[in-house]
Amino acid sequence: MEKVDRRIVKSRQAIQTTFLQMLVKEGFDEITVRNITEQANLGRKTFYLHYVDKYDLLDKIVDDHIAQMRKISDQKKDLGILEGSILWFSYVEQHKPFFAALFKSKHASAFRSKLLLFTTGEIDNKIHEGSHPLMDKTIFLKFLATATMGVLEAYVLQEIDSDIEDIAKQVVQLFEKLIN
């Protein structure tokens, strides 16, 4: 196993922690590398040793969240669709400020694309071959994934005032009606 220098870990952690605090407080569009390094008490050179720019930093953090969501998906394979969906929606709720900041951002389109790709893949895993033979599967998946993301976005932006379990149940009910 390769040993990672603690200074590297500490620097990345300081950069990411500062970035996430700023993301929630100020929004992605207002953040600059200079702001991050000043608040993290690091030199700009240190930032650029780890990341190309703030978009690269965001991509790495989004990739970490997608990896966590993928772990949850792997863990929930033995659960029913409702129980699994509640776990997945609960993850979003636990990280609500992060997701809200990205949904609000005009320039975080990579986040939306990655989340949509992940959501589409998860839904594709739930659809059985032969379901809706009269429909184009790509269109059907895109429809379900964007609808699910729309509900998640409305929740994290506080446009829906419901318990996360109730939201997950309703999304699953709609999903089951469409695939049956």
C-alpha positions in Angstrom: 0.0 0.0 0.0 1.3 3.4 -1.0 1.9 5.8 1.9 0.6 9.3 1.4 2.4 12.3 2.8 0.4 13.7 5.7 1.2 17.3 4.5 -0.6 16.5 1.2 -3.6 15.1 3.1 -3.7 18.1 5.4 -3.4 20.6 2.5 -6.2 18.9 0.5 -8.4 18.7 3.5 -7.9 22.4 4.3 -8.6 23.3 0.7 -11.7 21.1 0.5 -13.1 22.2 3.9 -12.6 25.8 3.1 -14.1 25.4 -0.3 -17.2 23.6 1.0 -17.7 26.3 3.7 -17.5 29.0 1.1 -19.7 27.1 -1.3 -22.5 26.9 1.2 -22.0 30.5 2.4 -21.3 32.4 -0.8 -22.1 30.1 -3.7 -19.8 28.5 -6.3 -19.9 31.4 -8.7 -18.5 33.9 -6.1 -15.5 31.7 -5.1 -12.0 32.4 -6.3 -8.8 30.4 -5.8 -7.4 33.5 -4.0 -10.3 33.4 -1.5 -9.9 29.7 -0.9 -6.1 30.0 -0.2 -6.5 33.0 2.0 -9.1 31.5 4.1 -7.3 28.1 4.2 -4.1 29.9 5.1 -2.2 28.3 2.3 -0.2 29.6 -0.7 -1.8 29.6 -4.1 1.1 27.4 -5.3 -0.1 24.7 -2.8 -3.6 24.9 -4.2 -2.2 24.5 -7.8 -0.1 21.5 -6.7 -3.4 19.6 -6.0 -6.0 21.2 -8.4 -6.0 22.9 -11.8 -8.7 25.4 -10.7 -11.9 25.7 -8.7 -13.8 23.6 -11.3 -11.3 20.7 -10.9 -11.7 21.0 -7.1 -15.5 20.8 -7.5 -15.2 17.9 -9.9 -13.1 15.9 -7.3 -15.6 16.7 -4.5 -18.6 15.8 -6.7 -16.8 12.5 -7.7 -16.4 11.7 -4.0 -20.1 12.2 -3.4 -21.0 10.1 -6.5 -18.6 7.4 -5.1 -20.4 7.5 -1.7 -23.8 7.3 -3.5 -22.5 4.4 -5.5 -21.5 2.6 -2.2 -25.0 3.2 -0.9 -26.4 1.8 -4.1 -24.3 -1.3 -3.8 -25.4 -1.7 -0.2 -29.0 -1.4 -1.0 -29.1 -4.1 -3.7 -30.6 -6.6 -1.3 -33.2 -4.1 -0.1 -36.5 -3.3 -1.9 -36.8 -0.3 -4.1 -38.5 1.8 -1.4 -36.0 1.0 1.3 -33.1 1.6 -1.1 -34.5 4.9 -2.3 -35.0 6.1 1.2 -31.3 5.5 1.9 -30.3 7.3 -1.3 -32.6 10.3 -0.6 -31.4 10.4 3.0 -27.8 10.8 1.7 -28.9 13.9 -0.2 -30.6 15.2 2.9 -27.5 14.7 5.0 -25.5 16.8 2.5 -28.4 19.2 1.7 -26.3 22.5 2.0 -23.8 21.1 -0.5 -26.4 20.0 -3.0 -28.4 23.2 -2.6 -25.3 25.3 -3.3 -24.6 23.4 -6.5 -28.2 23.4 -7.7 -28.2 27.2 -7.2 -25.0 27.7 -9.2 -25.1 28.8 -12.8 -21.6 27.4 -13.5 -21.8 23.9 -11.9 -23.2 22.1 -14.9 -20.6 19.3 -14.6 -22.2 18.5 -11.2 -25.7 18.2 -12.8 -24.3 16.0 -15.6 -22.6 13.6 -13.3 -25.6 13.4 -11.0 -27.9 12.8 -14.0 -25.6 10.1 -15.4 -25.5 8.4 -11.9 -29.3 8.6 -11.5 -29.9 7.3 -15.0 -27.6 4.3 -14.3 -29.4 3.6 -11.0 -32.8 3.7 -12.7 -31.6 1.6 -15.6 -30.5 -1.1 -13.1 -34.1 -1.2 -11.8 -35.9 -1.5 -15.1 -36.4 -5.0 -16.4 -35.7 -5.8 -20.0 -39.0 -5.9 -21.9 -40.6 -3.2 -19.8 -42.4 -0.8 -22.1 -41.4 -2.4 -25.4 -43.2 0.4 -27.3 -40.9 3.1 -25.8 -37.4 4.1 -26.6 -35.4 3.1 -23.5 -33.1 6.1 -23.7 -36.0 8.5 -23.7 -37.7 6.6 -20.9 -34.6 6.6 -18.7 -33.9 10.3 -19.4 -37.5 11.1 -18.4 -37.3 9.2 -15.1 -33.8 10.4 -14.2 -34.6 14.1 -14.9 -37.9 13.9 -13.0 -36.1 12.3 -10.0 -33.4 15.0 -10.1 -36.1 17.7 -10.4 -37.7 16.4 -7.2 -34.3 16.3 -5.4 -33.5 19.8 -6.5 -36.9 21.1 -5.4 -36.3 19.4 -2.0 -32.8 20.7 -1.4 -33.9 24.2 -2.5 -36.8 24.0 0.0 -39.5 24.2 -2.7 -41.0 21.0 -1.3 -41.7 20.9 2.4 -42.0 17.2 3.1 -40.2 14.6 5.0 -37.5 12.9 2.9 -39.0 9.5 3.4 -42.4 10.7 2.1 -40.7 12.2 -0.9 -38.8 8.9 -1.6 -42.0 6.9 -1.2 -43.9 9.2 -3.7 -41.0 9.0 -6.2 -41.0 5.2 -5.9 -44.8 5.1 -6.4 -44.5 7.2 -9.5 -41.6 5.1 -10.8 -43.5 1.8 -10.2 -46.6 3.2 -11.9 -44.6 4.1 -15.0 -42.6 0.8 -15.2 -45.6 -1.5 -14.6 
